[in-house]
Amino acid sequence: MRARVVPIIAVMLLATACSSSSEATTTTTRPPPSGASTTTTAAPSTTTSTTTTIAPSTVIPAFPEYRIVQRIIAPETGDIVVLLLDPHSYTSLSDLDLYDVIADAADRFPPIFEAYVVDSQAAADAVLLEDPDADQLRELAAHYLARLEEGFRIVYVGPFEDSEEAVLGS
């Protein structure tokens, strides 16, 4: 009988010693019905615990962040918007990223009939001009990336002109 009580008490003392409680702990163990009850009191624990929190690494969004820098209201057909990408929100860019930006904008800020995606403020200022000058044309060639036409067709331009057209929603 005593052989069973000693291991149980040892386990209880070990568990109590490992806890981080600052109060005294009283443990009562009861062996099978034929034995007597044993009570053990353990001193307050002096064990301290330290929690280390590691800040998560910077999470890169699913697609580049953007903002609408120009919006021309056209109630009959849908609005014309210029979407300026935040260059700090991505490390590389693909035609799928541009598709996702246009789809997100069309979904979150309807009605959009035309959208122009650029990645510089100078390109944003020039993209809707009817007759851009030579400097503006150079800026557009490098920083004008895609456009939404008729509310559903995505055309890739500039650095992405080799990409196939896409249909929004497919």
matplotlib code that plots the C-alpha trace (Angstrom):
import matplotlib.pyplot as plt

x = [0.0, 2.8, 4.5, 1.5, 1.2, 4.9, 5.0, 1.7, 2.9, 6.2, 4.4, 2.1, 5.1, 6.9, 3.8, 3.5, 7.1, 6.9, 3.8, 4.3, 1.8, 2.9, 0.6, 1.1, -0.5, -2.3, -2.7, -4.8, -4.3, -6.4, -5.3, -7.7, -10.5, -8.6, -5.9, -5.9, -5.9, -2.6, -2.3, 0.8, 1.5, 4.0, 5.8, 5.1, 6.9, 9.8, 9.9, 9.5, 8.2, 9.2, 7.1, 8.9, 6.7, 8.2, 6.7, 5.4, 7.4, 6.0, 3.1, 3.0, -0.5, -2.1, -1.8, -0.3, -1.9, -3.4, -5.5, -7.8, -6.1, -8.6, -12.3, -14.5, -18.2, -20.2, -23.6, -24.7, -21.9, -19.8, -16.9, -13.4, -10.7, -6.9, -5.4, -2.0, -0.1, 2.0, 5.5, 6.3, 3.5, 5.2, 8.6, 7.6, 4.6, 2.8, -0.1, -2.1, -1.4, -2.7, -5.8, -6.4, -6.0, -8.5, -10.9, -10.7, -11.3, -14.3, -15.7, -15.1, -15.8, -18.5, -19.5, -16.2, -16.3, -12.7, -9.7, -6.0, -3.3, -0.1, 2.8, 4.0, 2.3, 3.6, 2.0, -1.2, -1.2, -0.6, -2.7, -5.9, -4.4, -5.5, -2.1, 0.8, 4.2, 7.4, 8.3, 4.8, 4.9, 8.2, 6.7, 3.6, 5.7, 7.5, 4.7, 1.3, 0.7, -2.9, -6.4, -10.0, -12.1, -16.0, -16.1, -14.9, -11.8, -8.4, -5.6, -2.0, 0.3, 3.8, 6.0, 3.1, 2.1, 3.2, 0.5, -2.8, -6.0, -8.1, -11.8, -12.8, -14.8, -13.6]
y = [0.0, 2.4, 1.7, 3.2, 6.3, 7.4, 7.7, 9.5, 12.0, 12.4, 13.2, 15.7, 17.4, 17.6, 19.1, 21.6, 22.6, 23.3, 25.6, 29.3, 30.0, 32.3, 30.8, 27.6, 24.6, 21.9, 18.5, 15.6, 12.2, 9.2, 5.7, 2.9, 2.6, 0.3, 3.0, 6.2, 9.6, 11.6, 15.4, 17.2, 21.0, 22.5, 25.8, 28.7, 28.3, 30.5, 29.6, 32.5, 32.3, 34.6, 34.9, 36.0, 37.5, 37.6, 40.2, 38.6, 39.5, 42.1, 40.5, 41.2, 41.7, 39.3, 42.1, 45.5, 48.3, 51.1, 54.3, 56.0, 59.3, 60.5, 59.7, 61.1, 60.5, 59.2, 58.0, 56.8, 54.3, 54.1, 56.0, 56.5, 56.0, 56.2, 53.7, 54.5, 51.5, 51.9, 50.7, 49.9, 47.2, 44.8, 43.5, 42.2, 42.7, 40.4, 40.7, 38.7, 41.3, 44.0, 41.9, 41.6, 45.3, 46.1, 43.4, 44.7, 48.3, 47.3, 45.3, 47.8, 51.1, 50.6, 51.6, 51.6, 51.6, 52.5, 52.2, 53.1, 51.4, 53.3, 53.1, 56.8, 60.0, 61.6, 58.8, 59.3, 62.9, 62.2, 59.1, 60.9, 63.8, 63.9, 65.2, 64.3, 65.9, 63.9, 63.7, 62.5, 59.9, 58.5, 58.4, 56.6, 54.1, 53.1, 53.5, 53.0, 49.3, 48.3, 49.6, 48.4, 49.0, 48.9, 47.6, 44.1, 43.9, 44.3, 45.5, 45.3, 48.1, 49.4, 46.8, 44.3, 44.8, 41.2, 39.8, 38.6, 40.7, 39.4, 39.5, 40.7, 38.1, 35.1]
z = [0.0, 0.9, -2.4, -4.3, -2.1, -2.3, -6.1, -6.2, -3.5, -5.4, -8.6, -6.8, -5.2, -8.5, -10.2, -7.4, -7.5, -11.3, -10.9, -10.9, -8.1, -5.3, -2.7, -0.7, -2.2, -0.3, -2.0, -0.8, -2.3, -1.6, -2.3, -2.9, -0.3, 2.0, 2.8, 4.8, 3.4, 3.2, 3.1, 2.0, 2.1, -0.3, 0.2, -2.2, -5.5, -6.2, -9.8, -12.2, -15.7, -18.6, -21.7, -24.9, -27.6, -31.1, -33.4, -36.6, -39.7, -42.0, -43.8, -47.5, -48.7, -51.2, -53.8, -53.9, -51.9, -53.9, -53.6, -55.9, -56.8, -59.4, -59.9, -62.6, -61.8, -64.8, -63.6, -67.0, -67.6, -64.5, -63.1, -64.4, -61.7, -61.5, -59.2, -57.8, -56.4, -53.2, -54.3, -50.6, -50.5, -53.0, -54.0, -57.4, -59.6, -62.1, -64.3, -61.8, -59.1, -61.4, -62.2, -58.4, -57.8, -60.5, -59.3, -55.8, -56.7, -58.9, -56.1, -53.3, -55.1, -57.7, -60.2, -62.2, -66.0, -66.6, -64.4, -65.0, -62.9, -62.4, -59.9, -59.8, -59.0, -62.3, -64.3, -62.3, -63.3, -66.9, -67.6, -68.4, -70.4, -74.0, -75.3, -72.9, -73.6, -74.2, -70.5, -69.6, -72.4, -71.0, -67.5, -68.8, -70.8, -67.6, -65.0, -66.6, -66.1, -66.9, -67.6, -67.3, -70.3, -70.6, -67.0, -67.8, -70.1, -68.6, -71.0, -69.8, -71.1, -70.6, -68.9, -69.0, -72.7, -73.5, -71.2, -72.7, -72.1, -69.3, -68.5, -65.1, -63.2, -65.1]

ax = plt.figure().add_subplot(projection="3d")
ax.plot(x, y, z, "-o")
ax.set_aspect("equal")
plt.show()
